[in-house]
Amino acid sequence: MSVNGRLKVAVAGSALTLALSTFGVSPVQADDQQPLGTEVEMPADLKIIEATEVPKGSEPSSGSATHPCIGYTTTYASSGCFQPYGDVFYATDLLADGRSAAVGAFTDYGRVAEACVVSLGAGKTGKCDWDYWEKGNVKLKILLYDRETKEWYQPVAWSDWLPVDGQ
């Protein structure tokens, strides 16, 4: 290839890299990707709690002036958030796949992890009302749960650390 041809290829490659980075697209290494449906490890002492149904129209909101839900985290199959007022965890099942949506709650102060599982069907939201230490932080792990096999599955998404007192 001539010098001019190599220059054109280099310029085109640089332009493609710039275009992809502008749109937030970056290459992903195959080894970093877990296949969908891959089992996920959860702590052996995890407490599993079945969520109570949230009536349509009463779903949590991040825009609520009085009691906002924070830490919204979602995958294509499930979503969840935490409402500091009352220490309420919400989970929504977004996919009719036979599995349940789940929100795992982990603390920074050593409390046993808990999971709020919604087995109400796709499109349904459930909540779990727990009591946490107000000076601590929680982190949400959004994933799927198979009630029959008692296994946890991808896709998984984590929230940031969230202050239990909401401050």
C-alpha positions, 0 to 999 in steps of 0.5 A, a space after each residue: 500500500 502506498 504512503 497516501 493509501 496508508 494515510 487515508 486508512 489511518 485518517 478513516 480509522 481515527 475518524 471512526 474512533 472519534 465518531 464512536 467515542 462521541 456517541 459513547 460507544 466503546 468496544 467491549 471485550 468478550 471475556 468481560 461479558 456474561 452470557 444472558 441467563 448466567 447464574 449469579 452468586 449471592 451470599 449464602 446467608 442472604 434473607 429472601 423476602 417476597 415483595 408486597 404488590 404496589 397498586 398501579 399508580 402508586 409506583 415510586 418516583 424520583 421526583 416526589 417532593 415528600 418521599 423520593 425514591 433514590 438509586 434507580 437502577 435498571 436492566 432490560 429485565 428488572 429495575 429497583 430503587 430505595 426510598 429512605 423515608 421508611 426504608 422501603 425497597 421497590 422492584 419492578 419486573 420488566 420482562 415476561 420470562 418466568 423469573 422474578 425481579 429482585 433487588 438485593 440490599 447490601 450495607 456498609 456496616 455488616 448487616 446480613 444482605 437481603 433480597 426483595 423478590 417480586 413474583 407478581 408477573 411482568 409489569 408489576 412492582 413490589 415493595 419490601 419495608 425494612 428498617 436500616 441504621 440511619 447512619 449507614 449506606 445501602 447498595 442495590 443489586 438488581 437481578 433476576 431470581 428463579 423461584 423453582 431452582 432458587 438460583 439468581 441470574 444475569 442481567 445484573 446492575 449495581 447502584 452507587 452507595 445510598 445514604 439510608 437517611 437520604 441526606 
